[in-house]
Amino acid sequence: MYTKTSWVARVGTALNRFLKTNETSTEVELTNDPSGVTTAGTPFTVANMNNIEQGIYDAHVTADANALKLDQGVKTTDSPTFWGLKILGKSLKFAPSATILDSFAVPATYSTGLTFDGTNLISCDKNSDLIYIHDGISDTILSSFASPATEPSGLAFDTITGNLISCDNSSDLIYIHDGISDTILSSFASPATYPSGLTFDGGNLISCDGFSDSIYIHDGISATILSSFASPAGSPSGLAFDANSSNLISCDDSSDSIYIHNGETATILYSFASPTTIITGLTFDGANLISCDNDGDKIYKHLSNLYI
């Protein structure tokens, strides 16, 4: 156990006075000779200084012995995900930002929805009326298939069943796909008349509508609505869910902004500008927010700031 030294200052008068003796042309002896000392102070000794050095050394040994071992042999070429990583029992969280790490062209000309299946990005396009499976998070397309109607406007991925979920502006329906395919298991009416975004929070589907300007929490994946609240601006166009922080993320193509909600509520923790105008979709890959737009016709990967 380190024993702390309580240093006491020397107190007196003329403490810096010195007597000069044995002076020659090349040297002189100086002896401290204050006119009065009321408190001697702690002596500046080898023992006291070595005590400090030993304390610093012991602290470093203890810190090294208890250091967090985070090296898991992951290479930068592995594209690792940090979803669920914990440090000292606390989950590592991510705060999305406006800083863009990477961007690439959308598959067609009007991407309107994004989701992530744990491995690959999935996007949909209103002009081509197709749903695209990307190779990881890149512009390389592994496959594509026709959307259920004519204006796909949002995507979500059910992490429990592995089924893709889509919505469409023209039919005003929400579709449950059989896995990630064009086969439709079932469908139901969207809460309003212009569904514009979907996400899944691990239990419930969440949708937004550009005409009603509302965000809806569904009961599981059904037409039943548990609750709803006003979107932050006038035209919500996409949703994502950050499972690390349990925060909903929304975007709006009238304000050209991205909003981080406090949980699944109307309360906004912070917001930032979208990369360009007419932002149309969002998803979250476990570490980074991903957005798309109809101005630059690009998909953007945002930087996330890490915190515990």
N, C-alpha and C positions, 0 to 999 in steps of 0.2 A: 504494500500500500504506500502510495506516494505521500510523503510528509511535506506539507506546504510550509515555506518559510515566510513569516510575516515581516516584511521589510519595514524598518523604522528609519525615518530620516534623521540625520544629525541636526541638532538645533543649537544655535549659539550666536556669538557676534564675531565678526571678522574671520569667518570660517576659511576664507581663501587667502589669509595672510601667511606669508612665508618668511623665514629668517634665512639670510644669505651668509654662508661661511665658506672659508677656504677657496676664495675666488682667485683664479689665475687668468691668464690671457686666453686660455682654451677651455676652462671648465669652472663650474661653481656648484656648491652643494646647497640645496634648498630644503628647508625643514618646515613643514606646516606648523604654524604657531598662532592659532586663533586667540583672540583676547579673552574669550570665555565660551565654554561648552556646557549647556544645560541638559542636553540629551545626547548621549554618545552615538546613538544610531546603530543599525545592524552592520557588522563588519563585512567588507567586501573581501571574502576569503575563498581559498581554493575549495574548501568543503562546501560552502554555500553554492558556488558556481557548478560544481560537480553534481550537486543535488538537483539543480535545474536540468542539466544534461541527462541525468539518469531518468528523470521524469518524462522528458521528451522521448527518450529511447523506449521506455516501457509503454508509453501511449501508442507509439507506432507498432510495437510488437503486438499489443492487444488489438489494434485496428486491423492489422494484417491477418490475424488469426480469425477475426470475425467478419472479414470482408465478404461481400456478396459474390458468389461465383456465378456469373451470367454467361460465361463463355460456353456455348453449347456446340461449338464447331461449325457454326453457320457461316457460310461464305456469302459475300455480297451478290454473287451470281445465283443464289438460291431463291431470291425473292421471298424472304421469310415473312410470315405474319405473326403478330404479337398478341392476337386475340386471346384473352384469358390469362396472360402472363401476370404473375403476382410477385411483388417485392415486399418482404417482411409481412406477408399476409394480406397485403392490399393490392387490389387490381390496378394494373397500369392502364391509365386512361388517356384519351386523345382529344385534343381541342382543335377542330378543323379551322383552317385559316384561308385567307384569300390568295396566299402564295401558291403558285402553280409549279408542281414538280415536273409534270410532263403533259403533253397534249398530242392528240392525233385526230385524223379526219374521221367523221362518222361514216358508216357503211353506205348510206345513200345521201339524201339531201335535207331530211327533216326529222332528225331523231327526237322522239317525244317521251321516251321512258328508258330507265336503266334499272337493273337489279344485278345482284352478285350471288352465285350459287355456292360460294365457298372455294371455287376454283376458277371459274370463268365469269367474265362480264357478259351480261345479256342486254341487248338494246332492241328497241323497236322504232320503226320509221313510218310516219303518216303518209308520206308520198309514195313509198314503195309498197306499203301495206305488208311489210315483212317483219319477222322477229329474227334477230341475228345472235348466234352463239359465237362469242369471240374466243380466241386462244389466249387464256389468261386475261390480262388487262392490256390489250394491244389492238391494233387495227386489223390484225389477221383474223379472218372469219373461218371458223371450222365448219359451220353449217347454217342454214336459214330455212324458215318455213313461213307459210302464209298466216297472218293473224286471223282471228275468228270472224272479224267484220271488216270494215273498210278504213277506219281511222284509229289505230291503236294509240293510246294516249298515256299509258302507264303500265309498269311491271312491278311485281314483287315475287319473292321466292319463299315458299313455305318450308322452313328448315326442318319441320317435323315429318312431313310426308314426302318432301322432295319434289313437290309439284310447283310448277310455274303458275302465276296468277297474272292475268292481264285485264285491262279495261279499255273501252272504246267510246269515243265521242259520238259516233254516228248511231250506235245501237243503244247507248246509255246502259250497257251491261258490264258486269264483272264476270270473267270466265276462269274456271278452274281447269287447268290443263292436266293431262295424264303425263306426269313427269315433265320433261322439257321437250314437248312435242306439240304438233298441231291438233292432236286428239283432245276433244273437250269432254271432261267428265260431267260438268254441270255449269250452270250460270245463274245469275240473279241480278235484279235491277240495282243500279247504283242509287245512293241516297238522294241525289238530285238529278240534274239534267245534263251536266257536262263534266263527267269524271276526268280528272286531269293528272292524277298521281296516286300511287299505291306504295305501301311498305308493310312489312310484317315484323311485329315486336317479339316474336317467339311464342305468342299465344293468340294474339288478336290481329286481324287485318286492320290497317288504317288507310283511309282514302281521303282525297280532297276533291273539291269541285270548283271549277273556275267561274261558274255562274252564281252559285249560292255563297261563294267566298267563305266556305266552311271546311273544317277538318273533322272527319268522323272516325270514331273508334267503334269497330264492329265487334259483335259477340262471336269470337272465334273467326271463322271464315264463313260468314253468312250475311244475309240482308238485314239482320237485326242490329240496330244501333244502340250501343250502351251509352254513349255520350257524344257531344259535338261541341265545337267552339269556333269562334271566328278566326280566320287566318290573319297573319300579321299585316297584310297589305290588301290589295283589291283583286288579285287574280292568282291564286295558288296554282303552281304548275308542276310541282314534283315533291316527293317525300323520300326521306331515308330515316333509318333508325340506327343509332349508335348503341349497340348492346353493351359496350364497356361502361358507358355513363348512364345508360337507360334514357337518353335524351332523344326526342324527336327532332328531326331537321327538316325544314321546309324551304322552298324557294318560290319566288313570285316574279312573273314576267312583266308585271306593270311597274314594280319598284326596282327590278333588276338587282335583287338582293337575296342573300341566303341567310336564314334565321336558325339559330340554335335555341330550341325550346328548353324550358325547365321541366324535364320529364315529358309527359304527354299532356301538356297544358298550354294555355294561351300565353303564359308568361314567357317572355323572351330574355334569355341570358345575355346574348350578344348577337350582332349581325355583321355582315360584311358584303361588299359589292360582288356580284357575280362576274366571271371573267370577261364577258361581253354582255350585250343586250339580248333579250328574248331567251332567257334560261328556261329550259323545258324538262329537265329531269335530274334526279339525284339517286345515288346509292352509296353505301358504305361498305368497304371491303374488309373491315375488322381493324384497320389502322388509318386508312385515308378516305376522305370524302371524294366522290367522283361526280362530276356534273357534265351536262351536255347543253348545247344551245342551238338556236336556229339562226343566229347572226353569223358567227364564225364557222358554223357547221363542224364543230369539233367536240371531242370528249376530253375533259380536263381532270387530271389527278391533282388534288390539293394536298399541300403540306399540312400535317397535323403536329401540333406541339404536344409533347408528352408531359404528363403530370401524374401524381399519385393522389 
